[in-house]
Amino acid sequence: CPPKSLFSTSEIGYDENLVQTKVNGGTATLTLSRPPVNSLSLELCQSISGAVNFLETQYPNLQGVVIKSSNPSVFSAGLDLMELHNPDRERLSKFWISFQNVFVSLYGTRLATVAAIEGHATAGGCMLALCCDYRVMVSSTSYKSAKQEPRIGLNETLLGMAAPQWMIDQMIRTVGFREAELALSKGSLYTPEHAFDVGLVDSLVARGDAVSEAHAELQKFTNIPPLARYATKMGCRQKYLDEFHSSRTEDLERFSSYVLNETVQANISAYLKQLKQKKH
């Protein structure tokens, strides 16, 4: 088993080339900025957790944060598959721990969090949104064709992989068991309207309005007395954070074993080859 120190989420530094923060009074904006699609690498995951912890500790009067992307077409495309493809075992462990820490930092932060989803939020990118207290997404009516419309969902099965149990549970808690079971099994990616209908996102806005609407919704959260708001948040979430902490070593071991499986590696290789061919 890895030492407990590996699971520390106390880092408060972050790479400003990957994540930018801007504080304005009692709220802040956290911008994901790893071109082209905010794929979640070890360094980006560490920077997300570090930025959240930085805002919490360095700005004690800060009450909330909007999370957005520097790329209006993509919120986050999920895990960086290069972290999983023929990986170095030690880096693979560090990577998954950093991804776990993103969940812990975002899901349990004292800050109110609102996701401004202007583009695709798939797989791990969807997880980032699910951690937030509220999700604003651009509607399909803002686009001329279906190909341009953003999508959201946990589509790991389409890559020949399975989402970890704690992400499965997160989806179930959000949209209900049967909806989640079907979506996870099929690797479904929801249109904004469908996502709104099942409760995966909380409001739809016109293109260009997501960030301003996210800040407006954030203000509603920060108008609530912070101790009461956070106590209620933890009343809803602490049980699931405790369950996660009690099983995260097993989750790490299960993930590492799964990714290193020959069949899974073949699936990842095939998917990366497919992506390369699409680019050409």
C-alpha positions as CSV (number, residue, x, y, z in Angstrom):
1,C,0.0,0.0,0.0
2,P,1.3,3.5,-0.7
3,P,2.1,5.7,2.3
4,K,-0.6,8.0,3.5
5,S,1.5,11.0,2.7
6,L,1.0,10.3,-1.0
7,F,-2.7,11.2,-0.5
8,S,-2.0,14.6,0.9
9,T,-4.1,17.4,-0.5
10,S,-2.4,20.2,1.4
11,E,-0.4,21.6,-1.6
12,I,-1.4,25.2,-2.3
13,G,0.9,25.9,-5.2
14,Y,-0.2,25.6,-8.9
15,D,1.1,26.2,-12.3
16,E,-0.3,29.5,-13.6
17,N,0.2,28.3,-17.2
18,L,-2.3,25.6,-16.5
19,V,-4.8,27.2,-14.1
20,Q,-5.4,30.9,-13.6
21,T,-7.3,32.4,-10.7
22,K,-8.8,35.9,-10.4
23,V,-10.3,37.2,-7.2
24,N,-12.9,39.9,-7.2
25,G,-14.2,40.7,-3.8
26,G,-15.8,37.7,-2.2
27,T,-15.8,35.5,-5.3
28,A,-13.2,34.2,-7.7
29,T,-12.8,32.7,-11.2
30,L,-10.7,29.6,-11.8
31,T,-9.8,29.1,-15.5
32,L,-8.6,25.8,-16.9
33,S,-5.9,26.5,-19.5
34,R,-4.2,23.4,-20.9
35,P,-4.7,23.6,-24.7
36,P,-6.1,22.2,-26.7
37,V,-8.9,20.5,-24.7
38,N,-7.9,20.7,-21.0
39,S,-6.9,17.0,-20.9
40,L,-6.3,16.1,-17.2
41,S,-2.6,15.4,-16.9
42,L,-0.8,14.9,-13.6
43,E,0.3,18.5,-13.7
44,L,-3.1,19.9,-14.5
45,C,-4.8,17.8,-11.7
46,Q,-2.2,19.0,-9.2
47,S,-2.7,22.6,-10.3
48,I,-6.5,22.4,-9.9
49,S,-6.2,21.0,-6.4
50,G,-3.5,23.5,-5.6
51,A,-5.5,26.4,-6.9
52,V,-8.6,25.5,-4.9
53,N,-6.5,25.1,-1.7
54,F,-4.7,28.4,-2.5
55,L,-8.0,30.3,-2.8
56,E,-9.3,28.7,0.4
57,T,-6.2,29.4,2.5
58,Q,-4.9,32.7,1.1
59,Y,-8.4,34.4,0.9
60,P,-10.2,33.5,4.1
61,N,-13.1,35.8,3.3
62,L,-13.6,34.3,-0.2
63,Q,-16.9,32.6,-0.4
64,G,-17.2,31.1,-3.9
65,V,-15.6,30.4,-7.3
66,V,-16.7,30.0,-10.9
67,I,-14.8,27.3,-12.8
68,K,-14.5,27.8,-16.5
69,S,-12.3,27.0,-19.5
70,S,-10.0,29.2,-21.5
71,N,-11.3,27.3,-24.6
72,P,-15.1,28.1,-25.1
73,S,-15.4,24.9,-27.2
74,V,-14.2,22.5,-24.4
75,F,-14.6,22.6,-20.7
76,S,-12.5,19.5,-20.3
77,A,-12.1,16.4,-22.4
78,G,-11.3,14.2,-19.4
79,L,-8.2,12.3,-18.5
80,D,-5.1,12.7,-20.7
81,L,-4.8,9.3,-22.2
82,M,-1.1,9.7,-22.6
83,E,-0.9,9.3,-18.9
84,L,-2.5,5.8,-19.3
85,H,-0.8,4.6,-22.5
86,N,2.2,2.3,-21.7
87,P,2.6,4.2,-18.4
88,D,5.5,4.3,-16.0
89,R,4.1,2.6,-12.9
90,E,5.3,5.3,-10.4
91,R,3.9,8.2,-12.5
92,L,0.7,6.3,-13.0
93,S,0.2,6.1,-9.2
94,K,1.0,9.7,-8.8
95,F,-1.4,10.6,-11.6
96,W,-4.3,8.7,-10.2
97,I,-3.7,10.1,-6.7
98,S,-3.7,13.6,-8.2
99,F,-7.0,12.9,-9.9
100,Q,-8.5,11.6,-6.7
101,N,-7.3,14.8,-5.0
102,V,-9.2,16.9,-7.5
103,F,-12.3,15.1,-6.4
104,V,-11.6,15.7,-2.7
105,S,-10.6,19.3,-3.2
106,L,-13.6,20.3,-5.3
107,Y,-16.3,18.1,-3.8
108,G,-15.4,19.1,-0.2
109,T,-14.3,22.7,-0.6
110,R,-15.8,25.3,1.8
111,L,-16.2,27.5,-1.3
112,A,-19.5,27.5,-3.3
113,T,-18.6,26.3,-6.7
114,V,-20.4,26.9,-10.1
115,A,-19.2,25.3,-13.3
116,A,-19.6,27.5,-16.5
117,I,-19.8,24.8,-19.2
118,E,-19.4,26.5,-22.6
119,G,-18.2,23.4,-24.4
120,H,-17.7,19.6,-24.1
121,A,-17.4,18.1,-20.6
122,T,-16.7,14.5,-21.1
123,A,-15.5,11.7,-18.8
124,G,-13.2,13.3,-16.2
125,G,-14.3,16.7,-17.4
126,C,-17.9,15.7,-16.5
127,M,-16.5,14.7,-13.1
128,L,-15.2,18.2,-12.5
129,A,-18.6,19.6,-13.3
130,L,-20.4,17.0,-11.0
131,C,-18.2,18.1,-8.1
132,C,-19.6,21.7,-8.3
133,D,-22.6,22.9,-6.4
134,Y,-24.3,24.2,-9.6
135,R,-23.8,23.7,-13.3
136,V,-24.5,26.2,-16.1
137,M,-24.3,25.0,-19.7
138,V,-24.7,26.6,-23.1
139,S,-27.9,25.4,-24.8
140,S,-28.0,23.7,-28.2
141,T,-30.1,26.5,-29.7
142,S,-26.9,28.6,-29.7
143,Y,-25.4,26.5,-32.5
144,K,-26.3,26.1,-36.1
145,S,-25.5,22.4,-36.4
146,A,-25.6,19.4,-34.0
147,K,-21.9,18.8,-34.7
148,Q,-21.1,22.1,-32.9
149,E,-23.3,21.5,-29.9
150,P,-21.5,20.7,-26.6
151,R,-21.9,17.4,-24.9
152,I,-21.6,16.2,-21.3
153,G,-21.3,12.7,-19.8
154,L,-19.2,9.9,-18.5
155,N,-18.3,8.1,-21.7
156,E,-15.5,5.9,-20.5
157,T,-17.0,2.7,-21.9
158,L,-16.6,4.1,-25.4
159,L,-12.8,4.1,-24.8
160,G,-12.8,0.5,-23.6
161,M,-12.6,1.5,-19.9
162,A,-14.9,1.7,-16.9
163,A,-15.4,4.7,-14.6
164,P,-14.2,4.2,-11.0
165,Q,-16.8,3.3,-8.5
166,W,-16.8,6.8,-6.8
167,M,-17.5,8.4,-10.2
168,I,-20.3,5.9,-10.9
169,D,-21.8,6.8,-7.5
170,Q,-21.5,10.5,-8.2
171,M,-23.5,10.1,-11.4
172,I,-26.1,7.9,-9.6
173,R,-26.5,10.6,-6.9
174,T,-27.0,13.2,-9.6
175,V,-29.4,11.7,-12.1
176,G,-30.8,8.6,-10.3
177,F,-29.9,4.9,-10.6
178,R,-31.6,3.8,-13.8
179,E,-30.6,6.9,-15.8
180,A,-27.0,6.6,-14.6
181,E,-26.9,2.8,-15.3
182,L,-27.9,3.2,-18.9
183,A,-25.8,6.3,-19.5
184,L,-22.7,4.7,-18.0
185,S,-23.1,1.4,-19.8
186,K,-23.6,3.0,-23.2
187,G,-21.1,5.8,-22.7
188,S,-23.8,8.3,-23.4
189,L,-23.0,12.0,-24.0
190,Y,-25.9,14.2,-23.3
191,T,-27.1,17.2,-25.3
192,P,-27.5,20.3,-23.1
193,E,-31.3,20.0,-23.1
194,H,-31.2,16.3,-22.2
195,A,-28.6,17.0,-19.5
196,F,-31.0,19.6,-18.1
197,D,-34.0,17.3,-18.3
198,V,-32.2,14.6,-16.2
199,G,-30.6,17.0,-13.7
200,L,-27.1,16.6,-14.9
201,V,-26.9,20.4,-15.4
202,D,-29.0,23.0,-13.6
203,S,-29.6,25.8,-16.1
204,L,-29.1,26.5,-19.8
205,V,-28.1,29.8,-21.3
206,A,-27.3,31.4,-24.7
207,R,-23.8,31.1,-26.0
208,G,-21.6,33.8,-24.5
209,D,-23.7,34.0,-21.3
210,A,-22.4,31.0,-19.4
211,V,-19.8,32.8,-17.3
212,S,-21.9,35.8,-16.4
213,E,-24.8,33.5,-15.5
214,A,-22.5,31.3,-13.4
215,H,-21.4,34.4,-11.4
216,A,-25.1,35.4,-11.0
217,E,-25.9,31.9,-9.6
218,L,-22.7,32.0,-7.4
219,Q,-24.0,35.2,-5.9
220,K,-27.1,33.4,-4.7
221,F,-24.9,30.9,-2.9
222,T,-22.7,33.5,-1.3
223,N,-25.7,35.4,-0.1
224,I,-26.3,32.5,2.3
225,P,-24.5,32.8,5.7
226,P,-21.3,30.8,5.0
227,L,-21.2,28.6,8.1
228,A,-24.8,27.5,7.4
229,R,-24.1,26.9,3.7
230,Y,-21.0,24.9,4.3
231,A,-22.5,22.8,7.1
232,T,-25.4,22.0,4.8
233,K,-23.1,21.1,2.0
234,M,-21.1,18.7,4.2
235,G,-24.3,17.3,5.6
236,C,-25.1,16.2,2.1
237,R,-21.5,15.2,1.1
238,Q,-19.4,14.2,4.1
239,K,-20.7,10.6,4.1
240,Y,-19.5,10.1,0.5
241,L,-16.2,11.8,1.2
242,D,-15.7,9.5,4.2
243,E,-16.5,6.5,2.1
244,F,-14.1,7.6,-0.6
245,H,-11.2,8.2,1.9
246,S,-11.8,4.7,3.4
247,S,-11.4,3.0,0.0
248,R,-9.0,5.3,-1.9
249,T,-6.0,2.9,-1.5
250,E,-8.0,0.1,-3.0
251,D,-9.2,2.4,-5.7
252,L,-5.6,3.3,-6.6
253,E,-4.6,-0.4,-6.7
254,R,-7.7,-1.4,-8.7
255,F,-7.1,1.5,-11.2
256,S,-3.4,0.7,-11.7
257,S,-4.1,-3.0,-12.2
258,Y,-6.9,-2.2,-14.6
259,V,-5.0,0.2,-16.7
260,L,-2.0,-2.1,-17.0
261,N,-4.2,-4.9,-18.3
262,E,-3.1,-5.9,-21.8
263,T,-6.7,-5.6,-23.2
264,V,-7.2,-2.2,-21.7
265,Q,-3.8,-1.1,-23.1
266,A,-4.9,-2.4,-26.5
267,N,-8.1,-0.4,-26.3
268,I,-6.3,2.8,-25.4
269,S,-3.8,2.2,-28.3
270,A,-6.6,1.7,-30.7
271,Y,-8.4,4.8,-29.6
272,L,-5.3,7.0,-29.8
273,K,-4.7,5.6,-33.3
274,Q,-8.2,6.5,-34.2
275,L,-7.7,10.1,-32.9
276,K,-4.5,10.4,-34.9
277,Q,-6.2,9.3,-38.1
278,K,-9.0,11.9,-37.5
279,K,-6.4,14.7,-37.3
280,H,-5.1,13.7,-40.7
